Amino acid sequence: MFSTCLYTTTVHAQDTEKMAKQKAFEQVFGDAVRLDPAMVEKVKNDTPGKRHYVDRDGDGKPEEVWFIDIEPRHTEAKKPILVKVVDKNGNLEMGKEPEKYGDLWIADWHADGWVDAVIGYRDLDGDGDLDVMEWFTYGKKGWRVPFDGLRALVSTDDGDDNLLDYDMDYVYYQIPCQNHSHFGGNESFVVYYLNPEQDKWIPHFENPFLFYDFDNDGISEEVIRVEGEEELVKSLRWSFNVNPITGKQRDFDVSVSACAKGWTQEKDRESDFTMYLPEEQTEHFMIRGIPTGPVLKRSTARNYLQTVTWERVLMTWNENNLNIAFNDPKDTIERWEGVINAASTDSGYVMPRIGAPDCGPYNKRYELVLKPPGPNEFYFNPADHRVHIKNSDRTWIKVDYDFDTKTDMSYFWVDTDKDGIMDRVDIDTNGDGITDDSYPIDVSDVKPVGWTFKELNGALAPIFKTEPENKYNLVMALTTALRSTKEGMEEDAVWNLLANRMQDKNIPDDI
């Protein structure tokens, strides 16, 4: 009896959830998402994949096509997936496939007559290709969103290269959809939730995510992620691919991660943030006839963000040119989001992670400014061939040469005279936390560098071109010198790993 009651209660709860979801979709899409039960049964009981065209006005041109989607990319857990495509641009023809640049694709998992996801493909300029991809799902309220209801992810092809995002089950799963989504060139996306009380889409969380392609070669050299809600800004991550390589879509080198004014270590994400976007720096959109709240304007975002003074800033340099999720063997792709910092948890030097998954605490150079005196400033020092952020309170690299997630040695840059320029390096050669050596850095030729692709590339491209060979020649010369003093003196575990093409039990073959 108890098990029967439990089953009945569970089924009732599931039906209630489906009804709430259906009502939310109908609020935005109306009759388009009311699935005719007779049509659902007809399609479900016919040959999977067969197209069923609907010509409601008898003019010989169908307005809809229905089918069971048999594409292999979809998961077994959601099958059968019934799809209804509504022709929104008037060019669907009998016997031909619906398009993904003007139609509305409605997905019903398990073909049970309830809508589960909708994707809208829009062609804004009438050139017959995709300009905007709108993903609609239903979500329950949580710490990010105070309402049950529809969520929207709107991706825009700003560069008109006709490449956007990849779906499975008509939704986005980070793994593996990220592997097949573009996230490059000139592109944007914003996350929204629908506020049913205001009948308005509220931009929140990743608001916006902006990709910039400096030379229109299809590779993003710059990506900006702002986190917040409407005008309120909570954090920033701003990354660069400083030295782009033809054909390598994702190869980011550096980021600045910043907490907005009002952030405190104690409240972290729940801090009383005080940074609001000026009205002239925002723009509004319409999503399915419903207005959005304000979003940071793509055209002026970079110039505006250069002027901001943040509560706390961390620069992260991908020193080992491996920008992947830390210690996750299931996720070894180069990150498309930019360089995501690991959290700094040392007492007095706390900085939260901005986004996920992070690149880890090892083999990255971190430069932390605890209380910036003004907008970020950067400089290039030819003595150490690096770009640094000015006024860093702590700069460090924790070296883990064999990827066993243990510190083998550390470097610390020090600003001895507190002028904002680091002039000494301390070295801990065995990772025990004690400085074993140090040396001064010549700062006589330091020059300011702007936080732009052009200036970063101008300062560092010559270094990337010449220094790897110079370093190799130096190591070979030192090896020869050591060998001349005593046989075997040149033996070194790090060099042996490099000579063995980084083959090691802790290093997956694909990286």
Protein Blocks (a to p, Z undefined) as FASTA:
>chain_A
ZZmmmmmmmmmmmmmmmmmmmmmmmmmnmmmlmccfklmmmmmmmcehiacdddfkonop
afbdcdddfbfkbcfklpccddddddfkopacehiacdfflbacdddehilopafbdcdd
ddfkonopafbdcddddddddfkbccgcddddddddfkonopacddehhiacfblmlmmm
gogajdddddddddfklopacdehjacdddddfkonopafbdcddddehjbcfbdcdddd
fbacehiabacfbdcddddehiafklmmmpccfbdcdfklgccddeehiacdddddfklm
mmmmmmpccfbdcddddfkopacdehiaklmcccfkbpcddddfbghiaccdedjddebj
ehpacdddfbacbdcdddddfklopacdehiabdcddddfkonopafbdcddddfkonop
acbdcddfkonopafbdcdddfklgccdddbfklmmmmmmmmmmmmmmmmmmmmmmmmmm
mmmmoghklgcfklmmmmnoopafklcfkZZ
